Amino acid sequence: MQNRGDDALLAIRRILRTGERHAKSLVRDSGLSTSQRVLLHYLVEHGAVTASEIARAMSLSQATVTTLVDRLEEKALAVRSRSAVDRRQVFVSITPEGQGALQNSPSQMNRHFLERFAALPDWEQAAIVSSLERVAALLDEAAPSAPAAIPAAIPPVTDEPASAAEEA
């Protein structure tokens, strides 16, 4: 008989595997990595923001954000602009092409999950969210120099490799 810790690890692996498969299909279908999509969604929600704000919100390094923004700029999906007040400050914003790319590449897995999740009773939704937040906190505590928890509005599963040079 397996212990519950092993069962929990197996469930986490299943979630990660499903997320990885979905991320690969998104890249194949839309040409955007999960991190690029998340960054574009963040820009839609928050408007023009600095790279350091993005790094904090997405729990990424500054170098990784720079690489992501570089790739999005190459595709004309995001743009950098200097502040009119403080020329040292650079803001990142989404372009109309970026908004179109998001609308043209909806996430079937997310939509399917959200539809099924919404059909659950309120108490069960709260229990699932609470459990997932606790698991994330446990994993963060186990990781050396773990980043701050990812805000709930940002999907936690990515397809990005660990190094900034390979990112995006």
C-alpha positions as CSV (number, residue, x, y, z in Angstrom):
1,M,0.0,0.0,0.0
2,Q,1.4,3.4,-1.0
3,N,1.4,6.2,1.5
4,R,-0.5,9.5,0.9
5,G,2.7,11.4,0.1
6,D,3.4,9.1,-2.8
7,D,-0.2,9.5,-4.0
8,A,0.2,13.3,-3.8
9,L,3.4,13.2,-5.8
10,L,1.8,11.0,-8.4
11,A,-1.2,13.4,-8.7
12,I,1.2,16.4,-9.1
13,R,3.1,14.5,-11.8
14,R,-0.2,13.8,-13.7
15,I,-1.1,17.5,-13.5
16,L,2.3,18.6,-14.7
17,R,2.3,16.0,-17.5
18,T,-1.1,17.2,-18.7
19,G,0.1,20.8,-18.6
20,E,3.2,20.0,-20.5
21,R,1.2,18.2,-23.3
22,H,-1.2,21.1,-23.4
23,A,1.7,23.7,-23.6
24,K,3.3,21.9,-26.5
25,S,0.1,21.8,-28.4
26,L,-0.4,25.6,-27.7
27,V,3.1,26.3,-29.0
28,R,2.5,24.2,-32.1
29,D,-1.0,25.8,-32.8
30,S,-0.3,29.4,-31.9
31,G,3.5,29.9,-32.1
32,L,3.4,31.3,-28.5
33,S,4.9,29.6,-25.5
34,T,2.8,29.4,-22.3
35,S,5.0,32.1,-20.7
36,Q,4.5,34.4,-23.7
37,R,0.7,33.9,-23.5
38,V,0.7,34.6,-19.8
39,L,2.7,37.7,-20.2
40,L,0.4,38.9,-23.0
41,H,-2.6,38.3,-20.7
42,Y,-0.9,40.2,-17.9
43,L,-0.4,43.1,-20.3
44,V,-4.1,43.0,-21.3
45,E,-5.1,43.1,-17.6
46,H,-2.6,45.7,-16.4
47,G,-1.7,47.9,-19.4
48,A,1.8,49.3,-19.8
49,V,4.1,48.0,-17.1
50,T,7.8,47.8,-16.4
51,A,9.7,44.6,-16.9
52,S,10.5,44.5,-13.2
53,E,6.7,44.6,-12.5
54,I,6.2,41.6,-14.9
55,A,9.1,39.7,-13.3
56,R,7.6,40.1,-9.8
57,A,4.1,39.2,-10.9
58,M,5.1,36.2,-12.9
59,S,7.8,35.0,-10.5
60,L,10.5,35.2,-13.2
61,S,14.0,36.7,-13.3
62,Q,14.5,40.0,-15.0
63,A,16.7,38.3,-17.7
64,T,13.8,35.8,-18.5
65,V,11.3,38.7,-18.8
66,T,13.8,40.5,-21.1
67,T,14.0,37.4,-23.3
68,L,10.2,37.0,-23.4
69,V,9.6,40.6,-24.3
70,D,12.4,40.5,-27.0
71,R,10.6,37.5,-28.6
72,L,7.2,39.2,-28.4
73,E,8.6,42.3,-29.9
74,E,10.1,40.3,-32.8
75,K,6.6,39.0,-33.5
76,A,5.2,42.6,-33.1
77,L,3.0,41.3,-30.3
78,A,4.4,43.7,-27.6
79,V,6.3,47.0,-27.7
80,R,8.6,48.8,-25.3
81,S,8.3,52.5,-24.8
82,R,10.2,55.1,-22.7
83,S,8.3,57.0,-20.0
84,A,7.6,60.6,-21.0
85,V,8.2,61.6,-17.3
86,D,11.4,59.6,-16.6
87,R,13.3,58.5,-19.8
88,R,15.1,55.8,-17.8
89,Q,11.9,54.0,-17.2
90,V,10.8,51.6,-20.0
91,F,7.2,50.2,-20.2
92,V,6.0,47.1,-22.0
93,S,2.6,47.0,-23.6
94,I,0.6,44.8,-25.8
95,T,0.0,45.7,-29.5
96,P,-3.2,45.2,-31.4
97,E,-1.5,42.2,-33.1
98,G,-0.8,40.8,-29.6
99,Q,-4.4,41.1,-28.6
100,G,-5.4,39.4,-31.9
101,A,-2.9,36.6,-31.2
102,L,-4.5,35.9,-27.8
103,Q,-8.0,35.9,-29.3
104,N,-7.0,33.6,-32.1
105,S,-5.3,31.0,-29.8
106,P,-7.8,30.3,-27.0
107,S,-6.8,27.6,-24.6
108,Q,-9.1,24.6,-24.9
109,M,-7.8,23.0,-21.8
110,N,-8.3,26.1,-19.7
111,R,-11.8,26.7,-21.1
112,H,-12.7,23.0,-20.5
113,F,-11.4,23.0,-17.0
114,L,-13.1,26.3,-16.1
115,E,-16.5,25.0,-17.4
116,R,-16.2,21.8,-15.4
117,F,-14.9,23.7,-12.3
118,A,-17.8,26.2,-12.5
119,A,-20.2,23.3,-12.4
120,L,-18.9,22.1,-9.0
121,P,-20.6,23.2,-5.8
122,D,-19.1,26.3,-4.2
123,W,-17.7,24.4,-1.2
124,E,-15.9,22.0,-3.5
125,Q,-14.4,24.8,-5.6
126,A,-13.2,26.5,-2.3
127,A,-11.7,23.2,-1.1
128,I,-9.9,22.6,-4.4
129,V,-8.5,26.1,-4.5
130,S,-7.4,25.9,-0.9
131,S,-5.7,22.5,-1.5
132,L,-3.9,23.7,-4.6
133,E,-2.7,26.8,-2.8
134,R,-1.4,24.7,0.0
135,V,0.4,22.3,-2.4
136,A,2.0,25.3,-4.1
137,A,3.2,26.6,-0.8
138,L,4.6,23.3,0.2
139,L,6.5,23.0,-3.1
140,D,7.7,26.6,-2.7
141,E,9.0,25.8,0.8
142,A,10.9,22.8,-0.5
143,A,12.6,24.7,-3.4
144,P,15.9,26.4,-2.6
145,S,15.5,30.2,-2.8
146,A,11.9,29.8,-4.0
147,P,10.2,32.8,-5.7
148,A,7.1,34.4,-4.3
149,A,3.9,32.5,-5.0
150,I,2.3,33.1,-8.4
151,P,-0.8,35.3,-8.3
152,A,-4.0,33.4,-8.8
153,A,-4.8,35.2,-12.1
154,I,-1.6,33.7,-13.7
155,P,-1.7,30.1,-14.7
156,P,1.0,28.3,-12.7
157,V,2.0,25.6,-15.3
158,T,4.6,26.6,-17.9
159,D,6.5,24.9,-20.7
160,E,9.5,27.1,-20.2
161,P,13.0,25.7,-19.5
162,A,14.8,26.9,-16.4
163,S,17.5,29.0,-18.0
164,A,16.7,32.5,-19.4
165,A,18.7,31.8,-22.6
166,E,16.4,28.9,-23.5
167,E,13.2,30.8,-22.4
168,A,10.5,32.0,-24.7
